[in-house]
Amino acid sequence: MATIGPVALQSGEGASRCPQEGMPRPSDSSELECLQQFKVTKTQLQRIQASLLCSMEQSLKGQDSPAPSVRMLPTYVGSTPHGTEQGDFLVLELGATGASLRVLWVTLTGTKEHSVEPKSQEFVIPQEVMLGSGQQLFDFAAHCLSEFLDAHPVENQALKLGFNFSFPCHQTGLDRSTLISWTKGFRCSGVEGQDVVQLLREAIQRQGTYSIDVVAMVNDTVGTMMGCDLGTRPCEVGLVVDTGTNACYMEEARHVKALDEDRGRTCVSVEWGSFCDDEALGPVLTTFDRALDHRSLIPGAQRFEKMIGGLYLGELVRLVLVHLAQHEVLFGGCTSNALLSQDSILLEHVAQMEDPTTGTACVHEILQGLGLSPQASDAELVKRVCESVCTRAAQLCAAALAAVLARLQHGREQQTLHVAVATGGRVFERHPRFLCTLKEMVMLLAPECDVSFIPSVDGGGRGVAMVTAVAARLAAHRRILEETLAPFQLNSQQLTAVQTQMREAMIRGLRGEASSLRMLPTYVRATPDGSERGDFLALDLGGTNFRVLLVRVAEGSVQIINQVYSIPECIAQGSGQQLFDHIVDCIVDFQQRQGLSGQSLPLGFTFSFPCKQLGLDQGILLNWTKGFNASGCEGQDVVYLLREAIRRRQAVELNVVAIVNDTVGTMMSCGYDDPRCEMGLIVGTGTNACYMEELQNVASVAGNSGHMCINMEWGAFGDDGSLGMLSTCFDASVDQASINPGKQRFEKMISGMYLGEIVRHILLHLTSLGVLFRGQKTQCLQTRDIFKTKFLSEIESDSLALRQVRAILEDLGLTLTSDDALMVLEVCQAVSRRAAQLCGAGVAAVVEKMRENRGLQELTVSVGVDGTLYKLHPHFSRLVSATVRKLAPHCTVTFLQSEDGSGKGAALVTAVACRLAQMSCV
């Protein structure tokens, strides 16, 4: 129990000053009026909360007119602890405990069960150093570090130090921080506006005794949050009420204009001690607050802190006691020199006097030490004064914390915020009732927030060490992530090599030589020229649903009417005759519905199964896929099978003109609107391309003039091993687990069926190294195809906040942190970027060949594109286009998204064939 006996013993200072006998005594109105000033209403607290929140948001946005009264300073701490951090760390703590400096040696073991008590030593900072030059202060700090290490010998090693500097600073990096202004009684010259980390480094170098690397600059509030024991909910708010007061919290980085970041989170220091909105704060300022401010070292500044901070609570109590004594409400009107002396009542005295059990005894002891002779009634009133001052401080602190919670809730768009607040500082440690009042008021002011309060475990020491350890962990994990993703970062030379290899494979395939590109003629000899007219039927068979379409091609427009029919499993896996009879039945039904019965319309048949085309209306089915297994079809001409079914129906007349590949349909669909469209590209579940080749280059088709659309079947590019230099171990794993190992290698690096699997294998690898998900493998990650490619499109969407990215991953059963979510995002970006670049290299090979075929210096051409990956992924199309521009600089390429390539495209193939047939007849 602290007393102030020594003060009272000084000559003359303990003498009481009493009023003369016979002077009238005032009523209790002075007492009531005095204590009433410290009462704060809920409405007043809500105004403070709203005003502080408004100022916080202004500061986050970088608004300077009007100037926000609260500085929102990024601390460059981007992650909270995982609980796995390990290592030895040196900590220097300056300003957290007033006029002292502390050095600590902290050992983190990564487990609660094997914690190691830190070694520490405290050094009193002489007054002349606190008010001297900056060099004096930092030389003193460096000397203390050396003295501590001399007393606690360590192995010869480069020591990593976290610097806890508890003053308002502007940080520009984790180890770069400029002092804005001194507080807490410090006034060292030549430091404000300077990088304090650099000043410390220079002092350590001048000392020259030990090799110490200053890794992180941390204020005590951030240390408090980081030093909090991990519980069931994340600790993302730090609250310190010590000599001063401050808070910090994990803000979405995209909301902090000063950072210019759009992903992740960052810890923001809310320098709320400077809050000074007169409209909100003015009504709760008392005459004692104004008197205290006037006598302080920094009049007019840190007004909010002076109503809450432990450095000032004792002085506020002293001013009230003096006032009541001078008005003869206390001590019989007597005062003493000690009572009249500034800072003679300290925070610990207030806490002791307010103690419900021993408070009365403490009041007598402390006041007697001040040279006073309190009566029993005096003791009760003094306790009430302490309670009033401290209750108001806790309520004001609650209003400020409620503003931070509201900001968190709004930033994360959550209806109910579940969060832990780490508390630290001597006011919390020595004044239990402060926390109780704070909790009650936070519940009242922030009812939508579920808040738990956790005392920080030595935030200045362990917390600062934890910041340093987290920084080291993130740096190590960053190195592993970059090494893992490095093979996916394709440079210009690699992409040019892919382009060259594809070009060579195209030439070999066209000549009929061994090649991984089959270069199949489609017998489509021209693209639409806009003169096509008429009504056409189109069939689209590629899955369990089958479409029949009526396509009306008129001048400047294409109208489509379609009907979807299902194909029962018993028919899809029955006989070929059953299947094609069912298809004809569907066509007849459609004709009847559309009033087309008896008409013989030209028909295009999109048949999305592997075929070898022998003519425009001849296609040999190589094998069934997608769950079809109708007997008697493989090795047969599917157009012939369809015509036979039509013949069996007798009364039906249908003119089957063309069997169409979906890639060709895509090109033709876009070609109707743009005559320059001479290439088709599919990037969806699978991938393929087609283009208009000079007929003279197609060895398998007779003729030397005109053009022929070539179905490249480019998904098989690289099956000869030519892509081996780009294949990663993750590609190999996906290939080995597929139904066709060693085949479709290009497709497996590009298409939607496989990208999610590549990502899953990378995530498994990173998890095994402890980089992701705290090294804990989950069952969902072990499940094949759990990570759908659509998740890549969703995760990489610019419109999604990191919270939504986390929600997508949590829906998969993954327990993850914001750091994990960011790394998963980077993995997705690397995999999809490589896919888009490889696709672009392929397109560049095709358009460059077309340009050289025609002997042009410059080629202007359009590419019709379809496929969910291309259309739905937020960046895929842009990356493809950028790669083509880079690799084919003499080609101006426009990408057109196809509308119904398999339906409209099939009809346009038929329309062009009819036009060409009419021309040949003429």
TARATA-V603587 format. One line per field, one symbol per residue. ss: DSSP state (H for helix, E for strand, - for the rest). phi: phi as a letter, one per 20 degrees, with the letter a starting at -180 (. if undefined). burial: # if it has 9 or more other ideal C-beta (glycine too) atoms within 8 Angstrom, else .. Layout:
ss = ???
phi = ???
burial = ???
This chain:
ss = ----HHHHH------EE-----------HHHHHHHH-----HHHHHHHHHHHHHHHHHHH---E--E---EEEE-----------EEEEEEEEE-----EEEEEEEEEE---------EEEEEE--HHHH--EHHHHHHHHHHHHHHHHHH-------EEEEEEE---EEEEE--EEEE---------E-----EHHHHHHHHHHHH----EEEEEEE-HHHHHHH--------EEEEEEE---EEEEEEEEHHH---------EEEEEEEHHH---HHHHHHH--HHHHHHHHH---------HHH--HHHHHHHHHHHHHHHHH----HHH-EE----------HHHHHHHH----HHHHHHHHHHH------HHHHHHHHHHHHHHHHHHHHHHHHHHHHHHHHHHHHH----EEEEEEEE-HHHHH-HHHHHHHHHHHHHH---EEEEEEE---HHHHHHHHHHHHHHHHHHHHHHHHHHHHHH---HHHHHHHHHHHHHHHHHHHH--------EE------------EEEEEEEE---EEEEEEEEEE--EEEEEEEEEE--HHHH--EHHHHHHHHHHHHHHHHHHH-------EEEEEE---EEEEE--EEEE---------E-----EHHHHHHHHHHHH-----EEEEEE-HHHHHHHHHH-----EEEEEEE---EEEEEEEEHHH---------EEEEE--HHH------------HHHHHHHHH---------HHHH-HHHHHHHHHHHHHHHHH----HHH---HHHH------HHHHHHH------HHHHHHHHHH------HHHHHHHHHHHHHHHHHHHHHHHHHHHHHHHHHHHH-----EEEEEEEE-HHHHH---HHHHHHHHHHHH---EEEEEEE------HHHHHHHHHHHHHHHHHH-
phi = .eccggffefgnfeffddfffnffeffffffffffffeecefffffffgffffffffgfgemfcbfffeceddfdmedbefendfcpdcecddcnfcmebccdcdddddnbffcfdffebbdcfeggfffdeeffgffffffffgfffffecgcffbfeedddedecfcdedafccbdfeafblnebffmdgndffffffgffffffmececdeebdcefffffffefffdfcfeccdcdccgdbabbaeefgfedgfelddcncbfdeefffegbfffeegfdfdffffffffeffcgndlffffecfffdffffffffffffffemeclmnecbgffeegmfddgffffffegfedgfffgffffffendcfeffffffffffgffffffgffffffffffffffffffdldfcedbddedboffffdcgfgfffgggffffecfededddcffelgfefffffgfffffffffffffffffegfeeeefffffffgfffgfffffffenefbfdflefdmedbefdnefbpdcecdcdbafdcddcddddcfmbcdccccecedggfefdeeffgffffffgfffgffffemdgnedegcddececgcdedafdcbefeafblnebffmdfndfffffffffffffmfedcdfebdcffffgfffffffecfefcbdcdccgdbabbaedfgfeefecfoccncbfdeflfgegnfenfegfdfdffffffffeefcgndlffffdceffdffffggffffffffenfdllmefdfffeefmfeffffffffeffeeffgffffffffeneebdffgffffgffgffffffgfffffffffffffffffgemdfccdbdcecbpffffeffcgffffffffgfecfededdddefdlffegffffgfffffffffffff
burial = ...#..##....##.#.............##..##.##.#...##########.######.......#.############..##.#.#########..#########.........#.##.#.#...##.#.################....#....###########.#..#############.#..#..#.#########..#..#.#.###############..#...###################..#....#..############.#..##..##..######........########################.#####.#######.#..##.#########...##.###########.#...################################.##....#.##########..#.###.#######.##..#.####.###################..#..##..##..#.#...##########.##.###....##############...#.#.#######...########....#.#.##.#.#...####.#.###############...#....#########.#.#..#.#####.#..##.#..#..###########..#..#.#.#################.#..########.##########..#..#.....#############..##..##..######..#.....#########.##############...###.#.##.##....##.########...####.##.###.#.#.#.##################################.#.....#.###########.#.###.##########..#.######.#################......
